[in-house]
Structure formats: structure tokens, C-alpha cells
Amino acid sequence: MEEKLQTVSLAYYGISPWEIEVIYGLFNGKFRVLQEETEQNKEDFVSALTIDIPLPFSEEFFKWFEFRAWERVKSIIKEMKRRRGKGNAIVVEILFTGEPNVRFVTDLNENHDFNSAIEKIDFVVELLPYHLNDSNIPSDPSEVLYKYDIESGKWKLNQG
């Protein structure tokens, strides 16, 4: 994709040094990694992790990043939730920078719902063009936000 290393940003609080080290290692091969431990800014959550990926959300990204590496990213995020248990334990945001920016936010209470959401992020690649062509979406949005819908078991475009 890109020849010169771009920077992935990791902003977090309530994440163990071991967990951050693993996430850092997963991205470090393909990106420079900028880490920032922040203040607890989401009162309802013990932990928060925001991953800003400086590339568009696309099939090309997943091919370039490699399927196995992406699977490991998903595994560590699911393990972080498992270690914290039920309830508002962790909120995870993953932002892909592009036109538009694509942001996924999951803060689900139940482990199985949380895990399902994390597993299905890459499924949205095929659906994004259809979602952006929906007449209810403003043309050329700068950012789209996805939230996981427990009832349907799918990521849904959040429209306000």
C-alpha cells in the first residue's frame, strides 16, 4: 500500500502494559506506532482503547495488513474484554482514515456480543459502498460511524 511508514495511534486508559505491548507489536511491523495513555474520559468504562489507522477501510487494507495479523488484533481485543468480564468494562474504537473516515465503536456488556462485533468488523468492507449510496446518508460524508446492533447481529451505520 504505502512505501513509507505511516503512524498508527493508540490512545488508551485502563489497559495493562502487557496488552498494549501486544497491540503495539501487531502494528509495529507495518506502521510507526504512537502511544498515548490518556485520562479516564469515559466514566462508565474501566478501560478504553482507540486505534487510529491512517489508511482507508478497504479490502486492500486487509490484504496488505495480512489476514493473520488482523485476526491477532481481533483476538487481543476480545481477550481484553474477557479479562474484564461483563458490564461496561471496555470501550473500543477503531478509526480508519479515508474518504470517508470509518469509525467502529463497541461498548457491549456481554462477552459474546462484544466478540461477535469484533469478529464482524471486516465483513463491513463489502457493505460500505451500499451503505454510502443509501439515500438517507448525506453525499460525501467526512466520517461514518458504525455501532453493533445486538438484535440483528450486524454492524449498522449510526445516523445520529
N, C-alpha and C positions, 0 to 999 in steps of 0.2 A: 504494500500500500504506500507507505511513506518511507523514503530512504533515511531522512534524518529523524532521530528520536524525538517524539513528541512527549508531552508530560501528562501523566495521569495524576489527578489529585485525589488524595484520600483525606477526608475530614471526618473526625470521629470523636466520640467520648464513650467511656464505659466499655472499651474494647481492651482485652488483655494484650500485653506485649507479644505473646506467642501468636495470637490471632492476627495482629497487624503485621507481624513478621512474615507469616504465611501469605497473606494477601499481597504484601509488598513483593515477595519473591515471585508470585504468579505474574505480576505485571512488569517486573523489573527487566525481564528478558527482552520485552518488546518496546518498553517505554522508559523514560525517566520517571521517577515516582516522587511526588511531593506529598509529604505527610503533614497533617496539622491536627494536633489534639485540641479540641475546642471545649468550651464550657458546656455544661449540660443545658441545652437551649430548648429541649422538648421535655417539659416537666413530667409528662405521663410515661416516659420511657427511661429505663435503666441505661440503655445503650443506644447509640445511633452511629450509622456508617453511611457516608455519602461518597460514591465513586464517580468522579467526572472523567469520562473517556473522551479524548479530543478527536474522535473520529465519528462519522455518521453511523447510525444504526442501520446496518445492511448485511446482506448475505456475504458480501465481500469482507466485511469486518470479521465475521465468524470464521471464514476460510483462512484469512490472514492470521488471526489470533490463534487459530487451531482449536478444533473441537475438544480435544482432551484438556487443553488449558482452560477453556470456558467451563467444562464440566468440573474442574477442580475449583474454579471460582465459586460456582454454584454450591459445591459440596461444603466449602468452608463457611459460606453464609448460612447454609442450613444447619451446620454444626454449631455455629454461634447461637442460633435460635434454640436448638436442642439444649445447649448448656445453660440457657437462661430460663427455660421452662415456659409454662403457659402465661397468658396475660400480656400486658403491654410491656414486654421485655426489651424489644429491639425494633427500631425502625430502620429500614434500608432504602436508600435512594440510589438509583443508578442513572446517570445522565450521559447520553451520547450526544456529542456536539455535531450538528449538521444543519441542513435546511429541510425541515425544521429540527430544532433540538428535540430529542425524545427522552422523556423522563419517566422512569418507573419508580413507584413508591409502594412499599409493602410494610404494613404495620399490624399484621393479623395476629390475633390472640392464640389460636390453635396451631400447634406444630404442623399438622397435616395440611392445613390450608396454606400456611406460610410456605411449606416445602413445595406444594403444588404451584404456587405463584412463582417461586424462584425457578422451578423446572421449566415453566412455560414461557419465560421471557423471550427466548429465541424463536418461539413459534410466531410471535407477533411480526417478525420480519416479512412474512408472506402477506400479512393482513394490512400492514401500514399503508400501502398505496390505496387500498379500498377505503380505509378509514379517512384518509386525507381527501378523497374525492366525494365524501358524503356531503350532501347539500347543507347539513346543519353545521359544518365546520367552516370557519372563515377561510377565504382563499389565502394561501401562503402564510400560515401561522408561523410565528417565530419559534414557538415551542408547543409540543403536545404532551399531555400528562396522562399516563396510564395508571389506573388503580385496579387491583384484582377484585373481581366480583365473585364472592363465595357461592352465591346461588347458581350461577351458570358455570362456574369453574373456569372462567376466562378473564384475561386482561381486557378491560374496557376503557375506551377513551373517556377521560373525565372532562365533562363540558361545563365546568363551573361549579 
